[in-house]
């Protein structure tokens, strides 16, 4: 075995460039694969782990206490299929009149629990202590971190309820409540509903959950069950944004693997072909055929292991910011977002194994090659290969260096096909990225309203309440519109409402004024323009099982209003819906606008307008608006990084091919230079040998990239693109993409071509 290692080590030292190419390609592929696997596991594993650790509820159910007694509810815990249950807990909804603890005004679901422990939904206390006496409340803090201990002691005042002091912050994996109080405090709030938390024997699908909940509540009076929240809905909400990035992350990972297989196979095949004499020498020295194969496998495994190890480190380092972008704005609760250990293990084991398998087929040629033939054959192509095409090209009007170069790929057809396949994947990657960027740019242009400057103005609602002399919303809108430079004004009121049939509260945006910009974001249906109409983004509709035409009921301040979903937005908060202001006046006419959006006329001075707003009303806080979408930034950023990685890998494959060709043709190059070929003509010939492969690769790679683009944009779950934003391909752009294949080929061939041009004639012919 030591002889195999010595020969392998000598081959690695002799073929430093090939070793470097293999290591770099494996590094790039490992990085892309690790990021794809990391996002895949982060989209589900953290939720599952946290749900299991904290005994999350498969179903959070609310019951009407006027129809079902506490004793009847407690008996449901002993029904068939129920593994564990907690409750009944008193439950009510408090109406918060203003923003509190950085949270929006509106409905707050409160549950009375004696302690955070229990057989189901164990609450994780983040800060402070549990509420044990009347007048105390523990607030659910669903995002990462806590607001800090200095926020303990904050006093919350709800409509028609006593003042409550915040004594702790906690989080629930089951999202069972927005806050918790002691049972004694809940009794004083006079709840009309009770909460039960269930874990079932079978709860992997919605059908199994419905079956389990039906069996548990079968003996209760009809109509006593008012709402039921599934843990599967929470899981979908947890991974919705990350899932939107999975299609193209997976696609880039697959492309990276294919490029690695092609280039490694090409490198090893070329090493065997160009090293016939080396194979013969090894066999003549007593190496068995299996040992010769082992030499070549060890030769590629050494850089593969190093490249894989470095790629794993790079992938883990890059995973932090990528996961942060993928889970930005998501209520992670007690789930710890991380890449996990198994993607790294899969890459560390799988990538070297893949390289070894890719090398095994060409290395088997060395196994079959007789020693005598290997010593006498040399490394030149077989006589006559490609001569017919060479003669035809020679009779053409092409310059002789170009005709000689275009005929070279036919001398090594297998090597040329592998090289062209790598270029095809590189062009497909560039095409995919170009399409994604064009789609996202079109989406961003739509959001900027034809380039008009946007001013976002926050209203200080607390100041407005303290000063009755402050103008009403209508007066504020007219004042903002009257200031120099204003073109359109839209008012928005944000509040939390209860959605009938769901335990969690949702955000409701109510709009008034000029909503043309908002209406332009509708991809299905129309913008809500009348009382009882609403619109929502694809994530909200998917997580709540809704579509355009469905009806929902929202509750606020003890009142309720039916809403019909009349439009689907291109993009929207997964926990928010939009409605017309008239719907808000039916629920709470006292709610005031929290934000105004002003579109300035073309050429208006944004800085001057902001100063005018500040001078006109101190309760308004204007700022220059930004239309950047996190999804846009993330998709374009990820795609650009992976494009650089994969096109670099494809160019390295071309580099390796041309380098081997130059080494094999040293004698031919010397003879051509001896009869008058200039260094510049040598470069032209060498570059021409792969330029044709690049052009063909461009023509083949473009349709593959277009198909991949359509696959990705149709599955970005956080955005629904209209057809106009998917049709981004135009003739000049396609022509440029064909040139991308040529560019990849030329860039890869440039360095070996310069080396060939500088080759001294005497050195090339010293053995003749």
Secondary structure, DSSP 8 states (H G I E B T S, - for coil): -HHHHHHHHHHHHHTHHHHHHHHHHHHHHHHHHHHHHHHHHHTTHHHHHHHHHTT--SEEEEEETTTS-HHHHHHGGGSTTEEEEEEEEEEEEEEESS-BTTB-SEEEEEEE-S-S-SSS---EEEEE----STTEEEEE--SSS-S-GGGTT-EE-BTTS--EEEEEEEE-TT---SEEE-HHHHHHTT-SEEEEEEEES--SSHHHHHHHHHHHTTTS-TT-EEEEEEHHHHHHHHHHHHHHHHHHHHHHHHHHHHHHHHHHHHHHHHHHHHTHHHHHHHHHTT--HHHHHHHHHHHHHHHHHHHHHHHHHHHHHHHHHHHHHHTTT---TT------SHHHHHHHHHHHHHHHHHHHHHHHHHHHS-HHHHHHH-SS--TTTTHHHHHHHHTSSS-HHHHHHHHHGGGGHHHHHHHHHHHHHHHHHHHHHHHHHHHHHHHHHHHTTTT--EEEEEE-HHHHHH-TTS--HHHHHHHHHHSTTEEEEEEEEEEEEEETT-SSEEEEEEEEE--HHHHTTEEEE----STTEEEEEHHHHHHTT--TT-EEEEEETTEEEEEEEEEEESB--TTEEEEEHHHHHHH-TT---SEEEEEE-TT--HHHHHHHHHHH-TTEEEEE-----HHHHHHHHHHHHHHHHHHHHHHHHHHHHHHHHHHHTHHHHHHHHHTT--HHHHHHHHHHHHHHHHHHHHHHHHHHHHHHHHHHHTT-TTB---HHHH----HHHHHHHHHHHHHHHHHHHHHHHHHHHT--HHHHTTT-
